[in-house]
Amino acid sequence: MKEIVFNNVCKFYDKTQVVSNLNMKINEGERLILLGPSGCGKSTTLRMIAGLEEITSGELYMNERCVNRVPSGDRNVSMVFQNYALFPHMTVSDNITYGLKVHKIDKHEIENRLKTALDMLHLKGLENRKPKDLSGGQRQRVALARAVVKRSDFFLLDEPLSNLDAQLRGHARKELVKIHEIYHQTFVYVTHDQVEAMTIGDRIALMRDGKLQMIDTPSNVYNRPANIFSAKFIGSPSTNILYVNYSEGNIILGRQKLLLPDIWANKVKISNIENLAIGIRPEHVKISMRPEKNSYKGIVKYIEDYGNKFGIYFEIEKNEIIAIMDENQFKPGDEVYLSLDFSKIHIFNRDTTESIGYPEEG
């Protein structure tokens, strides 16, 4: 089984813990994205899989064997680095095939794999150039080709697209998915870019401060965040969080209150939590100029024009909230009324920051 299993894996640098009690299974042939802010431990996690970092404690299994002390060269991995890591004195062809020659692969097989990679990554005609004669996008494709020709069971990528411009990144994302669909390696990809995570991954493992926050499909990470951090990290602009109190079916914000539907009120009652945080994404916020039943009153502070959308920032009881609207009919100082689409909200325990779940979960 070409799967990867972390069993209580920890990583320390001296006394600094950078990965904490990581328990995670990466399924055979899936595209798993390690996502999180800088310094969260995602690259360290990838490097432990590659054998480039020693594991301080716990066990790491690959292909159903513990690889804690297995050298990198014996793990059947291919890796693509953020900085390309190409040999400057070698041609494109030699960079791509160097690893195959070291492993004494048959010459004809090397030529076949090289041709396939050059065609796949649109590098034909560049075979005899050296890295200094290539653009950033071309160098990245050479680094990808070098990993592809190895045809390893495990394909590891450490922020491989971060040096490319937005247009090239979009094209490269499609190429990566195509490569995976051809070879079906177990694919582990590190990024801090949520767009890459959402568009490339079968599942996303979201990390913070060395700890796994949640691991799920992109849809569930976006629509059913496990905690406040997960809700705020995914999505731009970030999820609105309202810190409220609960009493007798109402969520109370300052001097204002909203009545929760019974289906949510029952969920909150079962959780036995009174200090709550309500999450609502900007695109799900509904505001109007007129009072509506079961709404909060606020004041517009400023407006951002995104070209195709508008960001309306307003304040309710000292809480700043943003709504994304197709059209703008507001101006700073306007009185507005917020009503919640209760099918789109998330409710968290304010103290633990964890989700209380969703009504249909029972």
DAPE-V839110 format. One record per residue. N is the residue number from 0. SS is DSSP state (~ for helix, > for strand, _ for the rest). PHI is phi in degrees with one decimal (999 if undefined). D_CENTER is the distance of its C-alpha to the mean C-alpha in whole Angstrom. Layout:
# DAPE-V839110
n: {N N}
ss: {SS SS}
phi: {PHI PHI}
d_center: {D_CENTER D_CENTER}
This chain:
# DAPE-V839110
n: {0 1 2 3 4 5 6 7 8 9 10 11 12 13 14 15 16 17 18 19 20 21 22 23 24 25 26 27 28 29 30 31 32 33 34 35 36 37 38 39 40 41 42 43 44 45 46 47 48 49 50 51 52 53 54 55 56 57 58 59 60 61 62 63 64 65 66 67 68 69 70 71 72 73 74 75 76 77 78 79 80 81 82 83 84 85 86 87 88 89 90 91 92 93 94 95 96 97 98 99 100 101 102 103 104 105 106 107 108 109 110 111 112 113 114 115 116 117 118 119 120 121 122 123 124 125 126 127 128 129 130 131 132 133 134 135 136 137 138 139 140 141 142 143 144 145 146 147 148 149 150 151 152 153 154 155 156 157 158 159 160 161 162 163 164 165 166 167 168 169 170 171 172 173 174 175 176 177 178 179 180 181 182 183 184 185 186 187 188 189 190 191 192 193 194 195 196 197 198 199 200 201 202 203 204 205 206 207 208 209 210 211 212 213 214 215 216 217 218 219 220 221 222 223 224 225 226 227 228 229 230 231 232 233 234 235 236 237 238 239 240 241 242 243 244 245 246 247 248 249 250 251 252 253 254 255 256 257 258 259 260 261 262 263 264 265 266 267 268 269 270 271 272 273 274 275 276 277 278 279 280 281 282 283 284 285 286 287 288 289 290 291 292 293 294 295 296 297 298 299 300 301 302 303 304 305 306 307 308 309 310 311 312 313 314 315 316 317 318 319 320 321 322 323 324 325 326 327 328 329 330 331 332 333 334 335 336 337 338 339 340 341 342 343 344 345 346 347 348 349 350 351 352 353 354 355 356 357 358 359 360 361}
ss: {_ _ _ > > > > > > > > > > _ _ > > > > > > > > > > > _ _ _ _ > > > > > _ _ _ _ _ _ ~ ~ ~ ~ ~ ~ ~ ~ ~ _ _ _ _ _ _ > > > > > > _ _ > > _ _ _ _ _ ~ ~ ~ _ _ > > > > _ _ _ _ _ _ _ _ _ _ > ~ ~ ~ ~ ~ ~ ~ ~ ~ ~ ~ _ _ _ _ ~ ~ ~ ~ ~ ~ ~ ~ ~ ~ ~ ~ ~ ~ _ _ _ _ _ _ _ _ _ > ~ ~ ~ _ _ ~ ~ ~ ~ ~ ~ ~ ~ ~ ~ ~ ~ ~ ~ ~ _ _ _ > > > > > _ _ _ _ _ _ _ ~ ~ ~ ~ ~ ~ ~ ~ ~ ~ ~ ~ ~ ~ ~ ~ ~ ~ _ _ > > > > > > _ _ ~ ~ ~ ~ ~ ~ ~ _ _ > > > > > > _ _ > > > > > > _ ~ ~ ~ ~ ~ ~ _ _ _ > ~ ~ ~ ~ ~ ~ _ _ _ _ _ _ > > > > > > > > _ _ > > > > _ _ > > > > _ _ ~ ~ ~ ~ ~ ~ ~ ~ ~ ~ _ _ _ > > > > > > _ ~ ~ ~ _ > > > _ _ _ _ _ _ _ > > > > > > > > > > _ _ _ _ > > > > > > > _ _ > > > > > > > _ _ _ _ _ _ _ _ _ > > > > > _ _ _ _ _ _ > > > > _ _ _ _ > > _ _ _ ~ ~ ~ _}
phi: {999 -84.9 -115.5 -124.4 -128.3 -98.6 -120.8 52.0 -79.7 -126.1 -136.6 -117.1 -111.9 57.1 -101.9 -93.4 -89.1 -109.5 -134.7 -121.9 43.4 -81.7 -121.3 -162.0 -117.9 -103.8 -74.3 -57.6 76.7 -92.5 -101.6 -106.3 -102.2 -92.7 -120.5 164.6 -71.2 -56.6 83.4 -85.5 104.4 -69.6 -68.2 -62.3 -61.0 -63.1 -68.9 -68.2 -63.5 -72.4 85.8 -91.8 -130.2 -76.9 -87.8 -73.8 -154.7 90.8 -128.8 -118.1 -112.3 -134.4 52.6 64.7 -129.1 -72.6 -112.7 -49.6 -117.3 -87.4 -60.2 -53.9 -66.6 -105.6 -101.5 57.9 -117.2 -117.8 -133.4 -114.7 -96.1 -62.3 -97.8 73.7 56.4 -90.0 -77.6 -67.3 -91.0 -103.8 -73.4 -56.8 -61.3 -67.8 -61.7 -68.0 -98.0 -55.5 -63.4 -67.0 -67.5 -61.1 -86.9 56.6 -69.4 -54.3 -58.2 -66.5 -65.3 -59.4 -63.7 -66.2 -66.8 -62.1 -60.8 -61.3 -67.9 -62.5 -66.8 -62.9 -106.6 55.3 -112.3 -61.5 94.1 -107.7 -54.9 -100.6 -81.2 -103.4 -52.9 -65.7 -95.9 -112.9 -77.0 -60.2 -64.8 -68.1 -62.3 -64.5 -68.1 -64.2 -62.4 -65.8 -61.7 -60.3 -74.2 -64.7 -66.1 -69.9 53.7 -78.1 -69.9 -123.8 -115.3 -112.9 -133.1 -108.0 44.1 -71.4 -108.7 -67.6 -91.4 -99.2 -74.9 -59.9 -66.3 -65.9 -61.4 -60.2 -66.4 -64.9 -58.9 -63.9 -63.6 -62.5 -63.6 -61.5 -58.6 -65.2 -67.2 -80.2 -103.8 55.5 -69.7 -77.4 -114.9 -122.7 -128.8 -97.7 -158.0 -105.9 -92.9 -67.9 -65.8 -59.3 -61.7 -70.0 -90.2 -97.7 -81.0 -76.9 -139.0 -121.3 -105.5 -95.0 -118.4 -152.6 51.1 79.5 -116.7 -75.9 -87.3 -167.0 -137.4 -166.8 -67.0 -53.9 -61.5 -72.7 -61.5 -77.4 -93.3 -137.2 -61.1 -78.3 -158.9 -63.8 -58.7 -60.6 -64.8 -82.6 -73.4 -90.8 105.9 -142.2 -61.3 -69.1 -58.0 -73.5 -121.5 -110.0 -91.4 -127.4 -112.4 -113.6 -156.1 50.5 85.7 -110.8 -103.3 -105.5 -120.9 60.5 -99.7 -114.1 -144.9 -123.9 -88.5 -75.7 -60.6 -55.0 -62.7 -81.4 -59.6 -65.3 -63.7 -66.4 -61.6 -64.4 -72.0 59.3 -119.4 -105.4 -91.7 -117.7 -127.7 -100.7 -106.8 -147.0 -73.4 -54.4 -74.1 -103.3 -77.5 -117.0 -128.2 -143.2 -82.7 -113.6 -59.8 -122.4 -60.3 63.1 -134.7 -97.2 -101.0 -143.6 -125.6 -68.0 -102.5 -160.4 -133.8 -111.3 -100.5 -95.6 95.7 -99.3 -142.8 -128.1 -102.2 -102.0 -95.4 -142.9 -120.8 -128.2 49.7 68.7 -103.7 -86.2 -130.8 -121.7 -118.1 -98.4 -125.6 -71.3 -130.1 -111.3 -119.8 -116.5 -144.7 -53.5 98.1 -65.1 -87.3 -129.6 -128.3 -99.2 -120.5 -97.1 -84.0 -68.0 -78.8 -114.0 -87.1 -127.6 -120.4 -122.4 -71.6 -61.4 -78.6 -91.4 69.5 -85.5 -65.4 -86.4 100.5 -129.9 -53.1 -69.7 -76.4 86.1}
d_center: {25 22 20 18 19 19 22 22 21 21 21 24 25 28 28 24 22 18 17 19 20 17 18 15 16 15 17 19 18 15 12 9 6 6 4 6 9 12 14 12 13 10 13 16 14 14 17 19 18 20 23 22 22 24 23 25 26 25 24 22 23 23 25 26 28 27 26 26 29 29 29 26 28 29 25 25 22 21 19 18 18 16 20 21 24 27 30 32 35 34 34 31 33 34 30 29 32 32 30 32 35 35 34 38 36 39 40 40 36 35 36 35 31 32 33 30 27 29 30 26 25 27 29 33 35 33 34 37 35 33 30 32 33 30 27 24 22 25 24 21 22 25 22 20 24 25 22 23 27 26 25 24 23 19 17 15 13 13 11 14 14 14 18 18 19 17 19 19 15 16 18 17 14 17 18 16 16 19 20 18 20 23 23 20 19 17 14 12 9 8 7 6 6 5 8 7 4 6 9 9 8 11 9 5 7 6 9 11 15 15 14 12 11 10 10 10 10 8 11 12 9 10 14 14 12 14 15 15 12 10 12 12 9 8 10 13 15 14 15 19 20 24 26 28 31 32 36 38 35 34 31 33 32 34 37 36 35 33 34 32 32 34 31 29 32 32 29 29 33 32 29 32 30 31 29 26 23 22 19 19 17 19 20 21 24 27 30 33 37 39 38 37 38 35 34 33 35 33 34 32 31 30 28 26 27 24 26 25 24 25 24 26 26 29 30 31 32 31 27 26 24 23 23 22 25 27 30 31 34 34 35 35 37 37 37 34 33 30 30 27 26 26 24 21 21 19 22 21 23 24 25 22 19 19 19 22 21 22 26 26 25 28}
